[in-house]
Amino acid sequence: MTRQQIDKNEAMTGRNSYIDFIKGIAILLVLVGHAIQYCYGAEYFVKGTYFSNPVFRFIYTFHMPLFMAVSGYLLAHTLSHRTEREVAVRRLLQLGIPILSFGALAFAIKWTVHPIYDITGCIKELFHTCVGNLWFLWALLYNQLLLLLIRRIGDKVWMYVLAGILIYFIPDSDFIPAQYTFLYPFLIMGYMTSKYSLEKIYTGKERMRISVGMLVLYTVALYASHMPCTRMWDWGILSHILHTCNRQLIAIFALGWILPLLYGLFRTFSTTWIADFIANTGRNSLAIYYIQTLIFILVSRICHMLPSYGILGVLIGGMVITAECILLAQWCKQFKCTRLLIWGSK
């Protein structure tokens, strides 16, 4: 497909291939991270050794902030022709239905592998399944509704900043976990990027210099975060805030060099099947996230029985599960029922 054909297709469909490309990269990184976590072997999973894996740690410095920033960017575009109330209702349906349907399916898988006959235990497990496993969709819903509320009150930059400061003091709980607070600034960054056309910063002529500079800051921030003094923070809620800010700063620096890099890669390979495959994967990112979480829940339930195949297990398991997710996502698009359960729309 030529560049002119791509531009014509985008004009007809209303989709941005570059945004789909970013989402595709992000969801593939999710799959890689989970493959390292669940497919390396029983001992690796049970002891949580994957937290020290350099590839796993690298991915987890930015992949969910990248998703959240893209969501904020798209939200700003949606708000250009819809009211806050209309968008809020759409988000409640588009995210709420998949969350509930996933909770029922995931609970059924868990119960099949390890039955629970106590009613109270079943209710608790169902609650934790609905709230915990698709945590990013909950974080997305929570932060988008917060943004819509602030925008309704007054669409001012200082109001978004003030809200970002105040939510640091919300205690970590089952209903509002700390990762919701962690991801809030990235939704706002994406929203502001779209609203004020700030994407020119990393798509312009200076993008390579910006990318190199941010890479240096990212490296320094990672090194500083592992210095002994950072492990001695023990000041209650202040320690929690400092830790969250530190993670956010690392993610901001990561996005600062990764986005220009992704833009350069997209412009270079935009007319090839590789970019088309990644963009198509991005278009199905919600379904892939939904399906891969179900698969990895099943894997985690039998993980203690898996032999330790190491990196070979990650490669084979990751490729098989990725292929399954992509094919199942395409298949699910054909039916109204599955589109409703997974995408929250017909």
C-alpha positions, 0 to 999 in steps of 0.5 A, a space after each residue: 500500500 502506498 502513502 497516498 492509499 494510506 492517507 485516502 484510507 484514513 480519510 475514509 475510515 476516520 482512523 489514524 494509522 500512526 495511533 493504531 501503530 502505537 497501540 499495536 506496539 503497546 499491546 505486543 509489549 503487554 504480551 511479551 511482558 506476560 509471556 516472560 511472567 507466566 511462560 518462563 517456568 514454575 519456579 520463575 513465576 512462583 518466586 516472582 523472579 520476573 521482576 528482576 528480568 531486564 526486558 520485563 522491567 524495561 517494558 513496565 517502565 512505559 507500556 501502560 503509560 503509553 496506552 493511557 497517553 494514546 487514550 487521552 489523545 483520542 479522548 480529546 478528539 472525541 470531545 471535539 464533537 461530543 459532550 462530556 455527558 455523551 462521552 461518559 455514557 459511552 465510556 461506561 458502556 464500552 468499558 463497563 460491559 467488557 469488565 463485567 463479561 470478563 469477570 464472569 468468564 475469568 471467574 468461571 475459568 478459575 472455578 473450573 481449575 480450583 473449585 470454591 464451594 463456599 458462597 462467601 469465598 465465591 463472592 470474594 473471588 468474583 469481586 477480586 476477579 472483576 476488579 483486579 484482572 482487567 485493572 487497566 480498563 478500570 484505571 482508564 474508566 476512572 481517569 477518563 471520568 475524572 477528566 470529563 468531570 474536570 472539563 465539565 467544571 472548567 477546562 483549565 490546565 491548572 485544574 487538571 494539575 491540581 486534581 493530579 496533586 490531590 489524587 496522590 493523597 487518596 489511600 491505596 485500596 481495592 477500589 482505587 489502587 495506586 496504579 490509577 493515580 500513577 496513570 492519571 498524568 499520562 491521560 492528561 498529557 495525551 489529552 493536552 497533546 491533542 488539544 494544543 497540537 503538541 505532537 509536533 514536538 516529536 514529529 518535527 525536525 528536532 525529534 532525533 535530538 529530543 529522543 537522544 536527550 530523553 534517552 539520556 534522562 531516562 537512563 539517569 533516572 533509572 540509575 538514580 532510582 536504584 541508588 541506596 538512598 531511594 530505598 530508605 524512604 519511609 515517611 508514610 504517605 510522603 514516601 508513597 508520593 515520592 515513589 509514584 512521582 519517581 515512576 512517573 518521571 521515568 515513564 515520561 522520559 521513556 515516552 520522550 524518546 520512544 514516541 519520536 522513535 516510533 514515529 520515525 519507524 512508522 514513517 519508514 515502514 508505513 507502506 510495508 506489511 509490517 506496519 499494516 500488521 502492527 496497526 491492525 493489531 492496534 485496532 484490536 488491542 482491546 480484544 487482544 488485552 481481554 483474550 490474553 488476560 483470560 489465557 494467562 489466568 488459565 496459565 497462572 492456575 497451572 503454572 506450578 505444574 509447568 517445567 522451567 523451559 526458560 527463554 525457550 518457553 517464553 519464545 514458544 509460549 509468547 508466539 503461540 498465545 500472541 497468534 491465538 489472541 490475534 486470530 480470536 480477536 479477528 474471529 470475535 469481530 464477526 458476531 454481534 454478541 462477542 463485539 458487545 461483550 468485548 468491545 462494549 458495542 455492536 
